[in-house]
Amino acid sequence: MTETAQPPTALSVRNISYSYGKKPALNDISFDLAPGKVTALLGPNGAGKTTLFSLITGLFDCREGEVVIAGHPLRRDRSAALSSLGIVFQAQTLELDLTIDQNLRYFAALRGLTRLEAKDRIDMLLAAIGLEGLNKTKVRKLSGGQRRRVEVARALLDHPALLLLDEPSTGLDIATRRWLIEHVHALARDKGMTVLLATHLVDEVGDEDDVIVLDKGRIVAAGQVDAIVASAGAANLDEAFTRMTAHDAVSAA
Ligand SMILES: Nc1ncnc2c1ncn2[C@@H]1O[C@H](COP(=O)(O)OP(=O)(O)OP(=O)(O)O)[C@@H](O)[C@H]1O
């Protein structure tokens, strides 16, 4: 045995299927995320993105298939698996009547950071998200965009191996949306973070990103942007995505 073994991939999803009652939502989904990259999980409304995130985060029990986070199987090693991921949910999840500091310190304590570690990390992250010095401000007083920035900081508190974002720009103004997408790409590029970004907005996908196109609970394409565009015979990702997912209108006609 040598000490040069590669670290495990931040997220491996193996043969996941899921149904709501008799209604199938995901069908035999498998992928591994490339380390230090943003992978966009691109799918139209109802494709199954949120269901997949609910399985990866352990909110739903994964009865068929397996989720492995940073080498820890979610089913058998739940706390180690979940401690390796940071998440920004689609819906706002901060406690409005607490300050930024209180929100973040509470979460840091849950994640096992000491008070001193939490303070240093919070100050550093608030500076990184452009909210330096606002520690004592109540979240209720922040704009929607500022709240989303705080949620990004919270997701990064204990250096997760994997960052998940579920349609994070929902409801944000254009400037915050741009900041968010650039910040997430910088985390992958500069800090080597592995990111899974669920979105239905093609313009949030960078040229260098990996893409998984999900439609009606199935992966219909996966790979780098160029390869997906070429395989669809399209001029760009927008056109490729539309071609791959626009069959409803045709079949319904
Ligand atoms: N609680 C539920 N009960 C029954 N069906 C559900 C439930 N939640 C989702 N579904 C169905 O499962 C499928 C996948 O939904 P899901 O919310 O995962 O898709 P999505 O890609 O996240 O969509 P959106 O972009 O609209 O959030 C859809 O057909 C949806 O109607």
The ligand as an SDF file (V2000), in Angstrom:
LIG
                    3D

 31 33  0  0  0  0  0  0  0  0999 V2000
  -44.3710   15.1130   -2.6460 N   0  0  0  0  0  0  0  0  0  0  0  0
  -44.6440   14.6820   -3.8840 C   0  0  0  0  0  0  0  0  0  0  0  0
  -45.6850   13.8480   -4.1200 N   0  0  0  0  0  0  0  0  0  0  0  0
  -45.9470   13.3980   -5.3670 C   0  0  0  0  0  0  0  0  0  0  0  0
  -45.2170   13.7060   -6.4520 N   0  0  0  0  0  0  0  0  0  0  0  0
  -44.1810   14.5390   -6.2830 C   0  0  0  0  0  0  0  0  0  0  0  0
  -43.8340   15.0720   -4.9900 C   0  0  0  0  0  0  0  0  0  0  0  0
  -42.7370   15.8480   -5.1340 N   0  0  0  0  0  0  0  0  0  0  0  0
  -42.4150   15.8100   -6.4500 C   0  0  0  0  0  0  0  0  0  0  0  0
  -43.2820   15.0370   -7.1190 N   0  0  0  0  0  0  0  0  0  0  0  0
  -43.2330   14.7170   -8.5630 C   0  0  0  0  0  0  0  0  0  0  0  0
  -41.9730   14.0990   -8.8320 O   0  0  0  0  0  0  0  0  0  0  0  0
  -41.4420   14.5900  -10.0640 C   0  0  0  0  0  0  0  0  0  0  0  0
  -40.0720   15.2260   -9.7970 C   0  0  0  0  0  0  0  0  0  0  0  0
  -40.2700   16.4110   -9.0100 O   0  0  0  0  0  0  0  0  0  0  0  0
  -39.0720   17.3000   -8.4750 P   0  0  0  0  0  0  0  0  0  0  0  0
  -39.6520   18.3430   -7.5740 O   0  0  0  0  0  0  0  0  0  0  0  0
  -38.0190   16.4100   -7.9090 O   0  0  0  0  0  0  0  0  0  0  0  0
  -38.5410   17.9620   -9.8290 O   0  0  0  0  0  0  0  0  0  0  0  0
  -37.6150   19.2530  -10.0070 P   0  0  0  0  0  0  0  0  0  0  0  0
  -36.7240   18.9360  -11.1620 O   0  0  0  0  0  0  0  0  0  0  0  0
  -36.9630   19.6040   -8.7260 O   0  0  0  0  0  0  0  0  0  0  0  0
  -38.6740   20.3450  -10.4320 O   0  0  0  0  0  0  0  0  0  0  0  0
  -38.6540   21.9460  -10.0950 P   0  0  0  0  0  0  0  0  0  0  0  0
  -37.6150   22.5360  -10.9780 O   0  0  0  0  0  0  0  0  0  0  0  0
  -40.0590   22.3210  -10.5000 O   0  0  0  0  0  0  0  0  0  0  0  0
  -38.3900   22.1100   -8.6350 O   0  0  0  0  0  0  0  0  0  0  0  0
  -42.4680   15.5490  -10.6290 C   0  0  0  0  0  0  0  0  0  0  0  0
  -43.2760   14.8230  -11.5370 O   0  0  0  0  0  0  0  0  0  0  0  0
  -43.2710   15.9840   -9.4200 C   0  0  0  0  0  0  0  0  0  0  0  0
  -44.6080   16.2940   -9.7890 O   0  0  0  0  0  0  0  0  0  0  0  0
  1  2  1  0
  2  3  1  0
  2  7  2  0
  3  4  2  0
  4  5  1  0
  5  6  2  0
  6  7  1  0
  6 10  1  0
  7  8  1  0
  8  9  2  0
  9 10  1  0
 10 11  1  0
 11 12  1  0
 11 30  1  0
 12 13  1  0
 13 14  1  0
 13 28  1  0
 14 15  1  0
 15 16  1  0
 16 17  2  0
 16 18  1  0
 16 19  1  0
 19 20  1  0
 20 21  2  0
 20 22  1  0
 20 23  1  0
 23 24  1  0
 24 25  2  0
 24 26  1  0
 24 27  1  0
 28 29  1  0
 28 30  1  0
 30 31  1  0
M  END
$$$$
